[in-house]
């Protein structure tokens, strides 16, 4: 059972912020759950020329949460947060990285993201991004785009991994 809330039918008529939160959580859950039922080897399987693996996608999603809901909101540097300097580096897996550890780290990052954004309105500006001040609404839209893209990658990689099973 996913630790993320499911999309409630009442979301259809809810205010925009509630809808944004619900859709973000739906995408977060899909990415988190893409590792369920896989072996550590399957989660690390490299099926494309880039660094993109299922385990790497979840690690990258943790990085993205921290960039947009920690760095952008708190104005702390990536070094202070303890995350890689570039998105490409966020896909690099360490020998000690496991499904359970990276799923737990992702859940914690998502919880922190929700907490940091909770007191902000969609039109409030976040000032810690290299582009300059951005409204929280832009951050939500960007996160939806980013997570939707990575959920699509995860669907394809997972389908390939499951199809290769004996």
FIMI-408829 format. One line per field, with one value per residue (C-alpha): x, y, z; residue in three letters. Coordinates in Angstrom, 1 decimal, padded with zeros to 4 digits, m for minus. Example, Ala and Ser with C-alpha at 12.3 -4.5 7.8 and 13.67 -1.06 7.14 Angstrom:
x <- [012.3/013.7]
y <- [m004.5/m001.1]
z <- [007.8/007.1]
res <- [ALA/SER]
END
This chain:
x <- [000.0/001.4/002.2/000.8/m002.8/m005.0/m006.9/m010.2/m013.2/m013.9/m010.7/m012.7/m014.4/m011.8/m009.9/m006.8/m004.3/m006.1/m006.0/m002.3/m001.5/m003.6/m002.0/001.5/000.9/m000.6/002.6/004.8/003.1/003.4/007.2/007.7/005.7/007.6/010.1/007.6/008.1/011.5/014.8/017.7/019.3/016.1/015.8/019.4/019.0/020.4/018.2/019.0/022.3/021.7/022.0/018.3/017.3/014.2/016.3/018.0/014.7/013.5/016.9/016.6/013.0/014.2/016.8/014.0/011.8/014.7/015.6/012.1/010.7/013.9/016.4/013.7/011.7/014.4/017.1/019.6/022.3/022.5/025.6/023.9/021.0/023.4/022.3/024.3/025.1/023.5/020.5/022.6/024.6/021.4/020.9/024.2/023.7/026.0/026.8/024.9/021.7/018.8/015.1/014.0/016.5/015.7/012.0/012.2/014.3/011.8/008.9/010.7/011.6/007.9/006.7/009.2/008.0/004.4/005.4/007.4/004.7/001.8/001.9/002.4/m000.2/000.1/000.9/003.6/007.1/009.9/013.2/015.9/015.9/018.7/016.0/015.0/011.8/009.0/005.4/004.7/002.2/005.1/006.9/003.8/003.4/007.1/007.0/003.9/005.7/008.9/007.2/004.8/007.8/009.7/006.6/006.4/010.1/009.4/006.4/008.5/011.5/009.4/007.5/010.9/012.2/009.0/009.0/012.5/011.6/011.7]
y <- [000.0/003.3/005.9/008.6/009.7/008.5/010.9/011.7/012.2/015.5/016.8/017.4/020.3/021.4/024.7/024.8/024.4/021.2/019.9/020.7/018.9/015.9/015.6/016.0/013.3/011.0/011.4/011.1/007.8/006.4/007.1/005.8/002.6/001.9/000.0/m002.3/m006.0/m005.6/m007.0/m004.7/m005.8/m005.1/m001.6/m000.9/m002.3/000.0/m000.3/003.1/004.9/007.6/007.1/006.5/003.5/002.9/003.3/006.4/007.9/007.7/009.1/012.0/012.7/013.1/015.6/017.5/017.7/019.2/021.7/023.0/022.8/023.3/025.3/027.5/028.1/028.2/029.8/027.2/026.1/022.6/022.1/023.1/020.7/017.9/017.3/017.1/020.3/019.1/017.1/014.6/013.8/013.1/009.9/008.4/005.3/004.4/000.8/001.2/002.6/000.2/000.2/000.5/003.3/005.4/005.0/006.1/009.1/010.0/009.7/012.0/014.5/014.6/015.1/018.0/019.5/019.4/020.9/023.7/024.6/024.4/027.9/029.5/030.6/029.8/033.4/033.7/034.1/031.6/033.3/030.6/029.5/030.5/031.9/034.5/034.8/032.5/032.1/028.8/028.1/027.9/025.5/023.2/023.3/022.5/019.7/018.2/018.3/016.8/014.0/013.2/012.8/010.6/008.5/007.8/006.8/004.6/002.9/002.0/000.8/m001.3/m002.8/m003.8/m005.3/m007.3/m008.6/m009.8/m012.0/m015.8]
z <- [000.0/m001.0/001.7/m000.6/m000.5/m003.4/m005.6/m004.0/m006.3/m004.5/m006.1/m009.3/m007.8/m005.2/m005.3/m007.5/m004.7/m003.5/m007.1/m007.5/m004.2/m005.2/m008.7/m007.3/m004.8/m007.4/m009.5/m006.5/m005.6/m009.1/m009.1/m005.6/m006.4/m009.7/m007.6/m005.8/m006.4/m008.1/m007.1/m006.4/m009.6/m011.6/m010.0/m011.1/m014.6/m017.3/m020.3/m022.0/m022.9/m020.2/m016.4/m016.2/m014.2/m012.1/m008.9/m010.4/m011.2/m007.6/m006.4/m009.0/m007.9/m004.3/m005.6/m007.6/m004.5/m002.6/m005.4/m005.7/m002.1/m000.1/m002.2/m003.9/m000.7/002.0/m000.2/001.1/m001.3/m002.7/m000.8/002.5/001.6/000.8/m002.8/m006.0/m007.9/m011.1/m012.1/m014.0/m010.9/m009.0/m011.1/m009.9/m007.8/m004.9/m004.1/m000.8/m002.4/m002.0/m003.0/000.7/001.5/m001.6/m001.3/002.3/001.4/m001.3/001.1/003.6/000.8/m000.3/003.3/003.7/000.4/001.6/004.9/003.4/000.8/003.2/004.5/001.0/m001.4/m005.1/m005.9/m003.2/m004.6/m003.8/m004.1/m004.0/m007.6/m010.1/m012.4/m009.8/m007.9/m009.1/m008.0/m006.2/m008.9/m011.4/m009.1/m008.9/m012.7/m013.2/m010.7/m012.4/m015.8/m014.3/m012.4/m015.3/m017.6/m015.1/m014.5/m018.2/m018.2/m015.2/m016.9/m019.9/m018.0/m015.6/m018.6/m020.1/m016.9/m016.2/m019.8/m019.5/m016.5/m017.2]
res <- [UNK/UNK/UNK/UNK/UNK/UNK/UNK/UNK/UNK/UNK/UNK/UNK/UNK/UNK/UNK/UNK/UNK/UNK/UNK/UNK/UNK/UNK/UNK/UNK/UNK/UNK/UNK/UNK/UNK/UNK/UNK/UNK/UNK/UNK/UNK/UNK/UNK/UNK/UNK/UNK/UNK/UNK/UNK/UNK/UNK/UNK/UNK/UNK/UNK/UNK/UNK/UNK/UNK/UNK/UNK/UNK/UNK/UNK/UNK/UNK/UNK/UNK/UNK/UNK/UNK/UNK/UNK/UNK/UNK/UNK/UNK/UNK/UNK/UNK/UNK/UNK/UNK/UNK/UNK/UNK/UNK/UNK/UNK/UNK/UNK/UNK/UNK/UNK/UNK/UNK/UNK/UNK/UNK/UNK/UNK/UNK/UNK/UNK/UNK/UNK/UNK/UNK/UNK/UNK/UNK/UNK/UNK/UNK/UNK/UNK/UNK/UNK/UNK/UNK/UNK/UNK/UNK/UNK/UNK/UNK/UNK/UNK/UNK/UNK/UNK/UNK/UNK/UNK/UNK/UNK/UNK/UNK/UNK/UNK/UNK/UNK/UNK/UNK/UNK/UNK/UNK/UNK/UNK/UNK/UNK/UNK/UNK/UNK/UNK/UNK/UNK/UNK/UNK/UNK/UNK/UNK/UNK/UNK/UNK/UNK/UNK/UNK/UNK/UNK/UNK/UNK]
END
